[in-house]
Amino acid sequence: MSEPPSAAGVLTADELLYLHLPDKQVELVRGKLIVREPPGYQHGLVALSLARLLANYAHDHNLGVVVAAETGFRLFSNPDTVRAADAAFIGRERAPEPPPRGYLALAPDLVVEVVSPSDRPGEVQGKVSDWLTAGSRVVWVLDPGRHRAIVYRADGSVDLLSEHDVLDGEDILPGFSCSLAEVW
């Protein structure tokens, strides 16, 4: 059962955790609930493909943990912002043990966002901005419809990759690389 929202319609991360909206995906942006339809089949295939590659690599090299399936992270408080990554990597030294209940109150080192046909460019940019502002070092935005990716870094640099280019783990996942063709 869901708890009622706080005063003035502002929701908290704790309230979001117990909110039940069947068959919907939700995020919390500065206390406001964002409700979306579940992404489509291609979105799931791309997100899983890249999450699998990242998780295998991180595990094999004892670098940290990879989460997937719209895992929520509390990026800001008062008002709360909880963003959901399609996949994310957290370095071993930052990954809490044991895993806490609820939303992890930190930004992952690397975030993967897979664009859905219903995503608007401004919404995607808002997510990228939130991830980077909260402390993520790199955000990969994969666009299966256009067979391209955009790499955003905390230092402000941006790279546009075509389907023949390679995603690079840089200093976050040293030695990791995969071609975009492998992900599609």
C-alpha positions in Angstrom: 0.0 0.0 0.0 1.3 3.4 -0.8 1.9 6.2 1.7 0.2 9.6 1.0 2.4 12.3 -0.6 3.9 14.9 1.7 2.5 18.4 2.0 2.1 20.5 -1.2 2.3 17.4 -3.4 6.0 16.9 -2.9 6.9 13.2 -2.7 10.0 11.9 -0.8 12.3 9.1 -1.8 10.9 7.0 1.1 7.4 7.5 -0.1 8.3 6.6 -3.7 9.8 3.4 -2.5 6.4 2.2 -1.3 4.3 3.7 -4.1 2.6 1.1 -6.1 1.7 2.0 -9.7 1.2 -1.3 -11.6 2.8 -1.6 -15.0 4.4 1.9 -14.8 7.9 3.2 -14.4 8.5 6.0 -12.1 11.1 8.5 -11.1 11.1 11.4 -8.7 12.5 14.7 -9.9 12.8 17.5 -7.3 9.9 15.9 -5.4 7.6 15.5 -8.4 6.5 12.1 -9.6 7.3 11.3 -13.2 5.3 8.3 -14.6 6.2 6.6 -17.8 5.0 3.6 -19.7 7.4 0.6 -19.7 9.9 0.7 -22.5 9.6 -1.6 -25.4 11.3 -4.9 -26.4 14.3 -3.4 -28.2 15.0 -1.2 -25.2 15.2 -4.2 -23.0 17.4 -6.2 -25.3 19.9 -3.3 -25.6 19.9 -2.6 -21.9 20.4 -6.2 -21.0 23.1 -6.8 -23.6 25.2 -3.9 -22.3 24.5 -4.6 -18.6 25.6 -8.2 -19.2 28.9 -7.2 -20.8 29.6 -4.6 -18.1 28.7 -7.0 -15.3 30.8 -9.8 -16.6 33.8 -7.5 -17.0 33.4 -5.9 -13.6 33.1 -9.3 -11.9 36.0 -10.9 -13.8 38.3 -8.0 -12.9 36.9 -7.4 -9.3 36.2 -3.7 -10.2 32.8 -3.3 -8.6 29.1 -3.9 -9.2 26.7 -3.4 -12.1 23.0 -3.0 -11.6 20.2 -3.0 -14.1 16.5 -3.1 -14.5 15.7 0.5 -13.7 17.6 0.6 -10.4 16.8 3.8 -8.6 19.4 6.1 -7.0 18.6 9.0 -4.7 20.7 11.8 -6.3 19.4 14.8 -4.4 17.5 15.5 -1.2 15.0 18.2 0.0 13.3 17.9 -2.4 14.3 14.4 -3.4 15.3 13.2 -6.8 15.4 9.5 -7.6 16.6 8.6 -11.0 16.5 5.1 -12.5 19.4 3.8 -14.7 19.0 1.2 -17.4 22.4 0.0 -16.2 25.0 1.4 -13.9 28.5 0.6 -12.5 29.7 1.5 -9.0 33.3 1.0 -8.2 34.3 -1.5 -5.6 35.5 1.2 -3.1 32.1 3.0 -3.3 29.7 0.0 -3.4 28.2 -0.5 0.1 28.4 -3.9 1.7 25.9 -5.2 2.6 23.6 -3.5 0.1 21.2 -1.1 1.8 17.4 -1.4 1.6 15.8 1.2 -0.6 17.6 3.7 -2.9 21.4 4.1 -2.8 22.1 7.7 -2.0 25.0 8.2 -4.4 25.5 8.6 -8.2 27.0 5.6 -10.0 30.4 6.1 -11.6 29.0 5.0 -15.0 25.4 5.3 -16.1 23.7 3.7 -19.1 20.6 5.3 -20.5 18.8 3.6 -23.4 16.6 5.9 -25.4 13.0 4.7 -25.9 10.9 5.9 -28.9 8.7 7.9 -26.4 11.6 9.7 -24.8 11.8 13.4 -25.5 15.3 14.9 -26.0 14.8 17.4 -23.2 13.9 14.6 -20.8 17.0 12.6 -21.7 19.2 15.7 -21.3 17.6 16.3 -17.9 18.6 12.8 -16.8 22.1 13.2 -18.1 22.4 16.6 -16.3 21.1 15.1 -13.0 23.5 12.1 -13.2 26.6 14.3 -13.9 25.6 17.0 -11.3 25.2 14.3 -8.7 28.7 12.9 -9.3 28.5 10.3 -12.1 31.7 10.4 -14.1 30.4 9.2 -17.4 26.9 8.7 -18.9 26.4 6.6 -22.0 23.2 7.4 -23.9 22.4 4.6 -26.4 19.9 5.3 -29.1 18.9 2.0 -30.7 16.6 3.7 -33.2 19.5 5.7 -34.7 22.3 3.1 -34.0 24.4 5.6 -32.2 25.5 6.6 -28.7 26.5 9.8 -27.0 29.1 9.7 -24.2 28.8 12.5 -21.7 31.6 13.1 -19.2 31.8 15.1 -15.9 34.5 17.3 -17.4 32.0 18.5 -20.0 33.4 16.6 -23.0 30.9 14.8 -25.2 31.5 12.2 -27.9 29.1 11.1 -30.6 29.6 7.4 -31.6 28.2 5.7 -34.7 27.2 2.0 -34.8 30.8 1.1 -35.9 32.5 2.8 -32.9 33.5 1.4 -29.6 32.3 2.2 -26.0 35.4 2.5 -23.8 35.4 2.0 -20.0 38.1 4.7 -19.7 39.6 4.9 -16.2 36.3 3.8 -14.7 36.4 0.3 -16.1 40.0 0.1 -17.3 40.4 -2.2 -20.3 36.7 -2.6 -21.0 35.5 -1.9 -24.5 32.7 -3.2 -26.7 31.5 -2.2 -30.2 28.1 -0.7 -30.5 27.4 -3.3 -33.1 27.8 -5.9 -30.4 25.1 -4.1 -28.3 22.5 -3.7 -31.0 
